[in-house]
Amino acid sequence: MKNPTLSPNTSGHSPVDQAVIDQFKALLGEQHCLTSHADTDPYCHEWRDKFVGKTALVLKPGSTAEVSAVMKLAYSLDLAIVPQGGNTGLVGGQIPDQSGNQIILSTERLNRIRQLDPDSNVAIVESGVILEQLQRAAEEADRLFPLTLGAQGSCQIGGNLSTNAGGTSVLSYGNSRDMVLGIEVVLPDGRILNSLRTLRKDNTGYDLKHLFIGAEGTLGIITAASLKLYPRPIDQQVAMFGVATPEDAFSLFMLARRHSGSILTGFELMPRIGVEFAIRHAQGTRDMMAEPHPWYCLMELSINSPAVDGRALIEAIFEEAFEAAIVEDAALAESSQQAADFWRLRHGMSEVQKNEGGSIKHDISVPVSAVPAFLRRAIPACEAAIPGCRPVPFGHMGDGNLHFNISQPIGADRTTFLARWEEINEMVHAIVTDMGGSISAEHGIGTLKRDHLPDVKDPVEMELMRQIKDLLDPKGLMNPDKLLKAVAATKKETNQ
């Protein structure tokens, strides 16, 4: 695999020596400043070990004021800071480089739910709150926080917002940024932007929160956010369908959308091979149908009104889908446990692929109607490039986002296969770009896709992004070389 670690620091940031460490210990206390290799190493490894870095210091501030103090000191000393949440990211954005001169700032101690107001449908939470913790707290208040991810047991709200995480509920509720009312951010120089508004309407100029949502920690550190809550559904209907082709899956989606509108809160596409991987390696999974099918669709309806008969609605979808011959078989969850079993099969699909050897991954989106055409082009292209490879495309068909992953051929050498990562990425991304899609739908850019960004972004967009970065982080201290290449490196390349 090419470039398994992050590049050395070329930006000229100050080194992290003992005198520097002592100053941070005076701010946070020794117990919240990790320095031993055994303590810092877990923070330097992305969970797949595709990105590995080094650091002399991991800081764990426990309040916004402490984050501010840390950033003021780092700014005065020209020290680079890498913010890190739950370390569940997939593009290297949370990992320091190999120089050892980048300090990790973990938000794990910023873990308070400051306020939960069910009457206003608002929660104010700190960035280190684990997503599943917020989901449970909302449920206890008879509310719903709809962001749903496979990593929800360990990912943190700050990381979700910094990467504008998507998940399986985007169809009805949008991406993370669509769930945010207000935000609190510590800027690179330590100033605190306090914009924790809870208003649904606030038309008072630039909406600055959106600069930091999706910025991957390159403009500041999100320390808290005001988030939208929703009424809990009084009924949910979950079903799995077996279909012959992605075209049939799209026809089923359109049928379901026509019947249910915004009640359709989930529509996921899964290939048979992905289902087999999950059944083989994920605990508690099983085949949901008597016979195998080439493709599967997982559908969820969420009903908030007693006037809507959810069972009758999904049965109407079943009836029309079978009459139109666009489904081969279907299974309807008869209990909440069965519904959870259906979703367990889908949520386990990403992690289980590591058990089948190397996996070359893509997080792409195309227009929803173009999903079948994309698969018709991309799958044969990969199979022709690497005979015997096993494409595992799955994901959020309802919003056009697929995790187009390629597992190595059976018996192939993992290292040799992964060495073709960039080649296959370029081929798949060329198809995506040709179809008007995006090379990063929900995982972000980080280091993995940073060098590809100028190829797919409008030049004026790239120029404005750079100007915003220079304005808010003139010293280039915030998560250097992530999302945008560091200025020093860019100038060096330009002069060559």
C-alpha positions as CSV (number, residue, x, y, z in Angstrom):
1,M,0.0,0.0,0.0
2,K,1.4,3.3,-1.0
3,N,2.0,6.0,1.6
4,P,0.8,4.0,4.7
5,T,1.8,6.9,7.0
6,L,1.4,10.6,6.9
7,S,4.1,12.8,5.4
8,P,6.8,14.4,7.5
9,N,6.2,17.9,8.8
10,T,7.5,20.4,6.2
11,S,5.8,23.5,7.6
12,G,8.5,24.6,10.0
13,H,6.4,24.4,13.2
14,S,8.1,24.6,16.5
15,P,9.3,21.3,18.1
16,V,7.6,19.9,21.2
17,D,10.3,19.7,23.8
18,Q,10.2,19.2,27.6
19,A,9.9,22.9,28.3
20,V,6.8,23.1,26.1
21,I,5.3,20.0,27.7
22,D,5.8,21.5,31.2
23,Q,3.9,24.6,30.1
24,F,0.9,22.6,29.0
25,K,1.0,20.5,32.2
26,A,0.8,23.8,34.2
27,L,-2.4,24.6,32.3
28,L,-4.2,21.2,32.4
29,G,-2.5,19.1,35.1
30,E,0.0,16.3,34.5
31,Q,-2.7,13.6,34.3
32,H,-4.3,15.3,31.3
33,C,-1.1,15.6,29.3
34,L,0.0,12.2,27.9
35,T,3.6,11.8,26.9
36,S,4.6,8.2,27.2
37,H,4.6,6.2,24.0
38,A,2.2,3.6,25.5
39,D,-0.3,6.4,26.2
40,T,0.0,8.4,23.0
41,D,0.3,5.6,20.5
42,P,-3.4,4.7,20.3
43,Y,-4.2,8.3,19.3
44,C,-1.7,8.0,16.5
45,H,-3.2,5.1,14.7
46,E,-6.3,5.2,12.5
47,W,-8.4,2.1,13.2
48,R,-7.5,0.4,9.9
49,D,-3.8,1.4,10.4
50,K,-3.8,3.0,6.9
51,F,-2.6,6.2,8.6
52,V,0.0,6.2,11.4
53,G,1.7,9.2,12.9
54,K,3.7,10.3,15.9
55,T,3.3,12.8,18.7
56,A,5.2,13.8,21.8
57,L,2.0,15.1,23.5
58,V,-1.7,14.3,23.8
59,L,-3.7,17.0,25.5
60,K,-7.1,16.4,27.1
61,P,-8.7,19.7,28.1
62,G,-11.9,19.4,30.2
63,S,-13.7,22.7,29.3
64,T,-13.9,25.3,26.6
65,A,-11.9,27.6,28.8
66,E,-9.1,25.1,28.9
67,V,-9.2,24.6,25.2
68,S,-8.9,28.3,24.8
69,A,-5.9,28.4,27.1
70,V,-4.3,25.6,25.2
71,M,-4.8,27.3,21.9
72,K,-3.5,30.6,23.1
73,L,-0.3,29.0,24.3
74,A,0.1,26.9,21.2
75,Y,-0.4,30.1,19.1
76,S,2.2,32.0,21.0
77,L,4.7,29.2,20.5
78,D,3.9,28.3,16.9
79,L,2.9,24.8,17.8
80,A,0.7,22.7,15.4
81,I,-2.5,21.2,16.8
82,V,-4.4,18.1,15.5
83,P,-7.9,18.0,17.0
84,Q,-9.2,14.5,17.6
85,G,-12.6,13.1,18.6
86,G,-13.4,9.4,18.7
87,N,-10.7,8.5,16.2
88,T,-13.2,6.8,13.9
89,G,-12.4,8.9,10.8
90,L,-11.4,7.1,7.5
91,V,-9.4,9.7,5.6
92,G,-6.5,10.4,8.1
93,G,-7.8,13.8,9.2
94,Q,-7.4,13.0,12.9
95,I,-3.8,11.6,12.8
96,P,-0.6,13.7,13.2
97,D,2.3,13.5,10.8
98,Q,5.6,11.6,11.4
99,S,7.6,14.5,12.7
100,G,6.4,14.2,16.3
101,N,6.0,18.0,16.4
102,Q,2.2,18.1,16.0
103,I,0.2,18.0,19.3
104,I,-3.0,16.0,19.5
105,L,-5.9,17.7,21.3
106,S,-8.4,15.1,22.3
107,T,-12.0,16.3,23.0
108,E,-12.9,13.2,25.0
109,R,-13.3,15.1,28.3
110,L,-15.6,17.6,26.7
111,N,-18.4,15.1,27.3
112,R,-21.3,17.0,29.0
113,I,-24.9,17.4,27.7
114,R,-25.3,21.0,28.9
115,Q,-29.0,21.2,28.1
116,L,-31.8,19.1,26.7
117,D,-35.0,20.9,26.1
118,P,-37.7,18.6,24.7
119,D,-40.3,21.4,24.4
120,S,-38.0,23.4,22.1
121,N,-36.6,20.2,20.5
122,V,-33.0,21.4,21.2
123,A,-30.0,19.8,22.8
124,I,-26.8,21.7,23.7
125,V,-23.9,19.2,23.9
126,E,-20.1,19.4,24.1
127,S,-18.0,18.0,21.3
128,G,-16.7,14.9,23.2
129,V,-20.2,13.5,23.7
130,I,-20.5,10.1,22.1
131,L,-23.2,10.0,19.5
132,E,-24.9,7.0,21.0
133,Q,-25.0,8.8,24.4
134,L,-26.9,11.7,22.8
135,Q,-29.3,9.3,21.1
136,R,-30.1,7.6,24.4
137,A,-30.5,11.0,26.2
138,A,-32.9,12.1,23.5
139,E,-34.8,8.9,23.7
140,E,-35.2,9.2,27.5
141,A,-36.8,12.7,26.8
142,D,-39.1,11.1,24.2
143,R,-37.2,12.8,21.4
144,L,-35.1,11.6,18.5
145,F,-31.6,12.7,17.5
146,P,-31.6,11.2,14.0
147,L,-27.9,11.0,13.1
148,T,-27.2,7.3,12.8
149,L,-23.8,5.8,11.9
150,G,-22.1,2.4,12.2
151,A,-19.5,4.0,14.6
152,Q,-22.1,5.6,16.8
153,G,-20.9,3.8,19.9
154,S,-17.5,5.5,19.7
155,C,-17.7,8.5,17.4
156,Q,-18.1,11.9,19.0
157,I,-20.3,14.9,18.1
158,G,-17.4,17.2,17.4
159,G,-15.9,14.8,14.9
160,N,-19.4,14.2,13.3
161,L,-19.7,18.0,12.8
162,S,-16.1,18.5,11.7
163,T,-16.6,16.0,9.0
164,N,-20.2,16.8,8.3
165,A,-21.0,13.1,8.8
166,G,-23.9,11.6,6.9
167,G,-25.2,8.2,7.9
168,T,-28.4,6.3,7.2
169,S,-31.0,9.0,7.9
170,V,-29.8,11.7,5.5
171,L,-32.8,10.9,3.3
172,S,-35.2,12.6,5.7
173,Y,-33.0,14.6,8.1
174,G,-30.0,15.7,6.1
175,N,-26.3,15.6,6.9
176,S,-24.9,16.7,10.2
177,R,-24.8,20.3,9.2
178,D,-28.6,20.2,8.7
179,M,-29.1,19.3,12.4
180,V,-27.1,22.2,13.8
181,L,-28.7,25.4,15.1
182,G,-25.6,27.0,16.8
183,I,-22.0,26.3,17.5
184,E,-19.2,27.1,19.9
185,V,-15.6,27.2,18.5
186,V,-12.2,28.0,19.8
187,L,-10.2,29.7,17.1
188,P,-6.5,29.1,16.4
189,D,-5.5,32.1,18.5
190,G,-7.6,31.0,21.4
191,R,-10.6,33.3,20.9
192,I,-14.0,31.7,21.6
193,L,-16.7,32.1,19.0
194,N,-19.9,31.8,21.0
195,S,-22.7,31.2,18.6
196,L,-24.7,28.6,20.6
197,R,-28.0,29.9,19.4
198,T,-31.1,27.7,19.6
199,L,-33.2,29.7,17.1
200,R,-34.9,28.2,14.1
201,K,-34.8,31.6,12.4
202,D,-31.9,34.0,12.7
203,N,-31.3,36.1,9.6
204,T,-28.5,38.4,10.9
205,G,-25.8,38.1,8.4
206,Y,-23.2,35.5,7.6
207,D,-24.0,32.1,9.1
208,L,-20.5,31.4,10.4
209,K,-21.2,28.0,11.9
210,H,-21.1,26.5,8.4
211,L,-17.4,27.5,8.0
212,F,-16.5,25.1,10.8
213,I,-18.9,22.2,10.0
214,G,-17.0,20.0,7.5
215,A,-13.8,21.9,7.9
216,E,-12.1,18.9,9.5
217,G,-10.5,20.9,12.3
218,T,-8.5,23.2,10.0
219,L,-10.1,26.4,11.1
220,G,-10.7,25.9,14.8
221,I,-11.9,23.4,17.4
222,I,-15.6,22.8,17.8
223,T,-16.3,22.6,21.6
224,A,-20.1,22.5,21.7
225,A,-23.1,22.7,19.5
226,S,-26.9,23.4,19.7
227,L,-28.6,20.5,17.9
228,K,-32.1,19.8,16.6
229,L,-34.2,17.1,18.2
230,Y,-37.3,15.6,16.7
231,P,-40.4,13.8,18.0
232,R,-39.8,10.1,18.4
233,P,-41.6,8.0,15.8
234,I,-44.7,6.3,17.3
235,D,-44.2,3.4,14.8
236,Q,-41.4,2.2,12.5
237,Q,-41.7,-0.3,9.7
238,V,-38.5,-2.0,8.5
239,A,-38.3,-4.4,5.6
240,M,-35.7,-6.0,3.4
241,F,-36.2,-6.7,-0.3
242,G,-34.4,-9.0,-2.6
243,V,-33.9,-7.6,-6.1
244,A,-32.2,-8.7,-9.3
245,T,-30.5,-5.4,-10.4
246,P,-29.7,-1.9,-9.1
247,E,-32.2,-0.7,-11.7
248,D,-34.9,-2.6,-9.8
249,A,-33.6,-1.2,-6.6
250,F,-34.0,2.3,-8.0
251,S,-37.6,1.5,-9.2
252,L,-38.4,0.3,-5.7
253,F,-37.0,3.5,-4.2
254,M,-39.1,5.6,-6.5
255,L,-42.2,3.5,-5.7
256,A,-41.6,3.8,-1.9
257,R,-40.9,7.5,-2.2
258,R,-44.2,8.1,-4.1
259,H,-46.2,6.2,-1.5
260,S,-44.6,7.5,1.7
261,G,-42.8,10.8,1.0
262,S,-40.8,12.0,4.0
263,I,-42.0,9.0,6.0
264,L,-39.3,7.1,4.1
265,T,-36.4,7.6,6.5
266,G,-34.0,4.9,5.2
267,F,-33.3,3.2,1.9
268,E,-30.0,1.2,1.7
269,L,-28.6,-0.9,-1.1
270,M,-26.5,-4.0,-0.4
271,P,-24.9,-6.6,-2.8
272,R,-25.1,-10.3,-2.1
273,I,-21.4,-10.5,-1.4
274,G,-21.6,-7.8,1.3
275,V,-24.4,-9.7,3.0
276,E,-22.3,-12.9,2.8
277,F,-19.4,-11.0,4.4
278,A,-21.6,-9.7,7.2
279,I,-23.1,-13.2,7.9
280,R,-19.7,-14.8,7.9
281,H,-18.0,-12.3,10.2
282,A,-20.4,-10.1,12.2
283,Q,-21.8,-11.5,15.4
284,G,-25.6,-11.8,15.6
285,T,-26.2,-11.6,11.8
286,R,-28.1,-14.1,9.7
287,D,-29.6,-14.5,6.2
288,M,-33.0,-12.8,6.3
289,M,-34.4,-14.7,3.3
290,A,-34.8,-18.3,2.2
291,E,-33.0,-17.8,-1.1
292,P,-30.0,-15.6,-2.0
293,H,-30.5,-12.5,-4.3
294,P,-28.0,-10.5,-6.3
295,W,-29.0,-7.2,-4.4
296,Y,-30.9,-6.2,-1.3
297,C,-32.7,-3.1,-0.3
298,L,-33.3,-2.2,3.3
299,M,-36.2,0.2,3.8
300,E,-37.4,2.0,6.9
301,L,-40.6,4.0,7.4
302,S,-40.9,6.3,10.5
303,I,-44.5,7.3,11.4
304,N,-45.2,10.3,13.7
305,S,-48.9,10.5,13.4
306,P,-51.6,8.1,14.7
307,A,-53.5,8.9,11.6
308,V,-51.0,7.0,9.4
309,D,-51.2,3.2,9.4
310,G,-47.6,2.3,8.9
311,R,-48.3,-1.4,8.4
312,A,-50.9,-0.7,5.7
313,L,-48.5,1.7,4.0
314,I,-45.6,-0.7,3.8
315,E,-47.9,-3.5,2.7
316,A,-49.2,-1.3,-0.1
317,I,-45.5,-0.9,-1.2
318,F,-45.0,-4.6,-1.0
319,E,-48.1,-5.3,-3.2
320,E,-47.3,-2.8,-5.9
321,A,-43.6,-3.9,-6.0
322,F,-44.5,-7.5,-6.5
323,E,-47.1,-6.7,-9.1
324,A,-44.6,-4.6,-11.0
325,A,-42.1,-7.6,-10.7
326,I,-39.3,-5.3,-9.4
327,V,-38.7,-7.4,-6.3
328,E,-38.0,-11.1,-6.0
329,D,-38.7,-11.6,-2.3
330,A,-39.2,-9.5,0.8
331,A,-39.2,-9.8,4.6
332,L,-41.0,-7.5,7.0
333,A,-39.7,-7.1,10.5
334,E,-42.3,-8.3,13.0
335,S,-40.7,-6.8,16.0
336,S,-38.2,-4.1,17.1
337,Q,-35.6,-6.9,17.6
338,Q,-36.0,-8.1,14.0
339,A,-35.7,-4.5,12.8
340,A,-32.5,-4.2,14.7
341,D,-31.3,-7.4,13.2
342,F,-31.9,-6.1,9.7
343,W,-30.0,-2.9,10.5
344,R,-27.2,-4.9,12.1
345,L,-26.6,-6.6,8.8
346,R,-26.2,-3.3,7.1
347,H,-24.2,-1.5,9.8
348,G,-21.7,-4.3,10.0
349,M,-20.9,-4.3,6.3
350,S,-18.0,-1.9,6.4
351,E,-16.0,-3.3,9.3
352,V,-16.3,-7.0,8.3
353,Q,-14.5,-6.4,5.0
354,K,-11.2,-6.4,6.8
355,N,-11.7,-10.1,7.5
356,E,-11.6,-10.8,3.7
357,G,-8.2,-9.2,3.2
358,G,-7.3,-5.8,1.7
359,S,-10.0,-3.5,0.7
360,I,-9.7,-0.4,-1.6
361,K,-12.3,2.0,-0.5
362,H,-14.3,4.9,-2.1
363,D,-16.9,7.2,-0.5
364,I,-18.7,8.6,-3.5
365,S,-21.9,10.2,-4.5
366,V,-23.7,10.6,-7.8
367,P,-27.2,11.9,-8.6
368,V,-29.7,9.4,-7.2
369,S,-31.0,8.4,-10.6
370,A,-27.5,7.7,-11.8
371,V,-26.6,5.1,-9.2
372,P,-27.5,2.1,-11.4
373,A,-25.5,3.6,-14.3
374,F,-22.5,4.2,-12.1
375,L,-22.5,0.6,-10.9
376,R,-22.8,-0.6,-14.5
377,R,-19.6,1.3,-15.4
378,A,-17.5,1.1,-12.2
379,I,-17.9,-2.6,-11.3
380,P,-16.7,-4.0,-14.7
381,A,-13.9,-1.4,-14.8
382,C,-12.5,-2.7,-11.5
383,E,-13.0,-6.3,-12.4
384,A,-11.1,-5.7,-15.7
385,A,-8.3,-3.8,-13.9
386,I,-7.9,-6.5,-11.1
387,P,-9.2,-9.9,-12.3
388,G,-10.8,-11.8,-9.5
389,C,-11.3,-8.7,-7.3
390,R,-14.6,-8.6,-5.3
391,P,-16.5,-5.3,-5.6
392,V,-18.6,-4.6,-2.5
393,P,-20.7,-1.5,-3.3
394,F,-23.2,-0.6,-0.6
395,G,-24.8,2.4,1.1
396,H,-27.3,5.1,1.0
397,M,-29.1,4.7,-2.4
398,G,-31.8,7.1,-1.3
399,D,-29.3,10.0,-1.3
400,G,-26.9,8.8,-4.0
401,N,-24.0,7.9,-1.6
402,L,-22.3,4.6,-2.1
403,H,-19.3,3.1,-0.3
404,F,-17.8,1.5,-3.4
405,N,-15.2,-0.8,-1.8
406,I,-13.1,-3.5,-3.6
407,S,-12.0,-6.5,-1.7
408,Q,-8.9,-8.4,-2.8
409,P,-9.1,-11.5,-4.9
410,I,-9.2,-14.7,-2.9
411,G,-5.7,-15.9,-2.1
412,A,-4.1,-12.6,-3.4
413,D,-1.2,-10.9,-1.6
414,R,-2.7,-8.1,0.5
415,T,0.2,-5.7,0.1
416,T,0.4,-6.1,-3.7
417,F,-3.3,-5.5,-3.9
418,L,-3.3,-2.4,-1.7
419,A,-0.4,-1.0,-3.7
420,R,-2.9,-0.3,-6.5
421,W,-5.1,1.9,-4.2
422,E,-4.4,5.2,-5.9
423,E,-4.7,3.7,-9.4
424,I,-8.1,2.2,-8.7
425,N,-9.2,5.4,-6.9
426,E,-8.3,7.5,-9.9
427,M,-10.2,5.2,-12.2
428,V,-13.3,5.2,-10.1
429,H,-13.2,8.9,-9.3
430,A,-12.9,9.6,-13.0
431,I,-16.2,7.8,-13.6
432,V,-17.8,9.7,-10.6
433,T,-16.6,13.1,-11.9
434,D,-17.8,12.3,-15.4
435,M,-21.3,11.6,-13.9
436,G,-21.4,14.9,-12.0
437,G,-20.7,13.2,-8.6
438,S,-18.4,13.8,-5.6
439,I,-15.3,11.9,-4.6
440,S,-16.2,12.4,-0.9
441,A,-19.8,12.1,0.1
442,E,-19.6,11.9,3.9
443,H,-16.1,10.8,5.1
444,G,-14.3,14.1,4.3
445,I,-11.0,14.8,2.6
446,G,-8.3,14.5,5.3
447,T,-5.0,13.4,3.9
448,L,-6.4,10.6,1.8
449,K,-8.1,12.8,-0.8
450,R,-6.3,16.1,-0.3
451,D,-4.2,16.0,-3.4
452,H,-7.2,15.0,-5.5
453,L,-9.3,17.9,-4.3
454,P,-8.0,20.6,-6.8
455,D,-8.8,18.2,-9.7
456,V,-12.6,18.1,-8.8
457,K,-13.1,21.6,-7.2
458,D,-13.7,24.8,-9.2
459,P,-10.5,26.9,-9.1
460,V,-12.4,29.8,-7.5
461,E,-13.7,27.5,-4.8
462,M,-10.2,26.3,-4.0
463,E,-9.0,30.0,-4.0
464,L,-11.7,31.0,-1.6
465,M,-11.1,28.0,0.7
466,R,-7.4,28.9,0.9
467,Q,-8.2,32.6,1.6
468,I,-10.6,31.5,4.5
469,K,-7.9,29.2,5.9
470,D,-5.3,32.0,5.7
471,L,-7.6,34.5,7.4
472,L,-8.6,32.3,10.3
473,D,-5.4,30.4,10.7
474,P,-2.6,32.7,9.4
475,K,0.2,30.6,11.0
476,G,-1.1,27.3,9.6
477,L,-1.3,25.7,13.0
478,M,-4.7,24.0,12.8
479,N,-4.5,20.4,11.5
480,P,-1.8,21.2,9.0
481,D,-1.8,19.4,5.6
482,K,-5.3,18.2,6.1
483,L,-8.0,19.1,3.6
484,L,-5.7,21.7,2.1
485,K,-2.0,21.2,1.5
486,A,0.1,23.4,3.8
487,V,1.2,26.7,2.4
488,A,4.9,26.0,2.7
489,A,4.5,22.7,0.8
490,T,2.3,24.3,-1.9
491,K,4.9,27.1,-2.5
492,K,7.7,24.6,-2.6
493,E,5.9,22.6,-5.3
494,T,5.1,25.7,-7.3
495,N,8.8,26.7,-7.3
496,Q,10.0,23.4,-8.6
